[in-house]
Amino acid sequence: MGQTVRIAVMGCNGRMGRTILEAIQDSDGAAIVGAAIERPECNFLGADVGELAGLGSLGVKVVSSLADVVNDFDVIVDFTAPEATLQHLEFAVANHKKIVIGTTGFSDEQKQLIHDAGNAIGVVFAPNMSVGVNVMFKLLEMVAKVMGDYTDIEIIEGHHRYKVDAPSGTALAMGEVIANTLGRDLNKVAVYGREGNTGERDRETIGFSTIRAGDMVGEHTAMFADIGERIEITHKASSRMTFAKGAIRASTWVFAQEQGLYTMQDVLDLKS
């Protein structure tokens, strides 16, 4: 077991924040809760975050600013919102902290800020921290190399009713993996939904369909369809814990790295 990593959990009282707290407590001891952050208007400031999350006392109080606990953590784990995440990223760069970003919905300009931060600190930026999803990315690359040039490619994703961005970051990452493998520009070939008389399908396009319903944690399917056969690669998440465990794994990994921008493909050694 390596050196213990102290993690600052952003949005600690949210659905994902509480799951991350639980994942840290269930980890093998390589990670602990170093700090717990919530919005200034949160009613739980000053409370023990462990008691708040039903984990028993952890001796870590909920605060509203990273500056208040700057000496209490090594790595920030952030699954909040783009604007908030970029503020936390700026703090990480200024204070030489490392960060794991699972937030989605960034614009291209905002993504560039994350890329630039990798020149100063260690950053793991991934649209999906699930180990299974990242294995799926590798499978998509393999299938695209063999079948992508002659099949129709569609990506279908579904999430809970509260998700605010569409398509999901994971679906877009799936499209990018496929497009990059085929030498296509996703910005030029992506089709986001269809309606009316759309005409015959362009073979070069990659279609996206989005479902928002109930409490779906996350379901993603990539379809490579030809006349007479098709391959479907699907990942279904039944609990947010899969993302939280991946984030903890990324935290302990990036703690040992130099500055740089990394993905879960790096964390899981899937790039070779």
RALINMO-V547587 format. One record per pair of residues at least 4 apart in sequence whose ideal C-beta (glycine too) atoms are under 6 Angstrom apart, sorted by sequence separation. I is the first residue (numbers start at 1). J is the second residue. If there is no record, write none. Layout:
I:J + I:J
//
This chain:
13:17 + 27:31 + 38:42 + 80:84 + 106:110 + 140:144 + 143:147 + 144:148 + 147:151 + 159:163 + 167:171 + 175:179 + 176:180 + 186:190 + 194:198 + 250:254 + 262:266 + 264:268 + 12:17 + 47:52 + 50:55 + 63:68 + 80:85 + 92:97 + 106:111 + 118:123 + 128:133 + 167:172 + 179:184 + 184:189 + 225:230 + 237:242 + 265:270 + 11:17 + 50:56 + 51:57 + 63:69 + 117:123 + 265:271 + 24:31 + 50:57 + 78:85 + 92:99 + 179:186 + 223:230 + 224:231 + 9:17 + 44:52 + 50:58 + 24:33 + 48:57 + 49:58 + 159:168 + 223:232 + 78:88 + 157:167 + 176:186 + 9:20 + 49:60 + 114:125 + 157:168 + 175:186 + 221:232 + 222:233 + 9:21 + 76:88 + 36:49 + 49:62 + 221:234 + 157:171 + 191:205 + 253:267 + 46:61 + 47:62 + 189:204 + 220:235 + 76:92 + 85:101 + 155:171 + 189:205 + 190:206 + 191:207 + 192:208 + 45:62 + 189:206 + 219:236 + 250:267 + 44:62 + 85:103 + 45:64 + 155:174 + 218:237 + 155:175 + 217:237 + 76:97 + 75:98 + 76:99 + 77:100 + 78:101 + 79:102 + 80:103 + 82:105 + 98:121 + 104:127 + 7:31 + 12:36 + 36:60 + 38:62 + 40:64 + 79:103 + 82:106 + 93:117 + 98:122 + 99:123 + 100:124 + 101:125 + 13:38 + 33:58 + 66:91 + 70:95 + 78:103 + 5:31 + 6:32 + 8:34 + 12:38 + 36:62 + 7:34 + 8:35 + 9:36 + 10:37 + 33:60 + 93:120 + 102:129 + 2:30 + 6:34 + 82:110 + 89:117 + 93:121 + 1:30 + 92:121 + 25:55 + 13:44 + 175:206 + 21:53 + 35:69 + 140:174 + 144:178 + 148:182 + 18:53 + 141:177 + 145:181 + 12:49 + 35:72 + 140:177 + 144:181 + 34:72 + 35:73 + 140:178 + 144:182 + 34:73 + 137:177 + 141:181 + 167:208 + 127:169 + 128:170 + 127:170 + 167:210 + 166:210 + 127:173 + 174:222 + 171:220 + 170:220 + 161:212 + 153:206 + 154:207 + 155:208 + 156:209 + 158:211 + 160:215 + 160:216 + 20:77 + 159:216 + 158:216 + 159:218 + 105:165 + 104:165 + 158:219 + 16:79 + 157:220 + 8:73 + 104:169 + 156:221 + 6:73 + 155:222 + 6:74 + 7:75 + 8:76 + 9:77 + 10:78 + 5:74 + 11:80 + 154:223 + 5:75 + 7:77 + 10:80 + 153:224 + 151:224 + 152:225 + 151:225 + 151:226 + 147:224 + 143:224 + 140:222 + 143:231 + 139:233 + 136:233 + 136:235 + 133:235 + 132:235 + 130:242 + 130:243 + 129:243 + 131:246 + 130:246 + 129:246 + 129:247 + 124:250 + 124:254 + 134:264 + 122:254 + 138:270 + 134:268 + 122:257 + 122:259 + 126:263 + 121:259 + 123:261 + 124:262 + 126:264 + 120:259 + 118:260 + 118:261 + 102:247 + 115:261 + 100:247 + 100:250 + 100:251 + 98:254 + 77:247 + 77:251 + 75:251 + 75:255 + 74:255 + 31:248 + 31:251 + 19:240 + 23:244 + 27:248 + 31:252 + 19:241 + 23:245 + 30:252 + 16:240 + 20:244 + 24:248 + 19:244 + 23:248 + 7:251 + 5:251 + 5:252 + 5:255
//
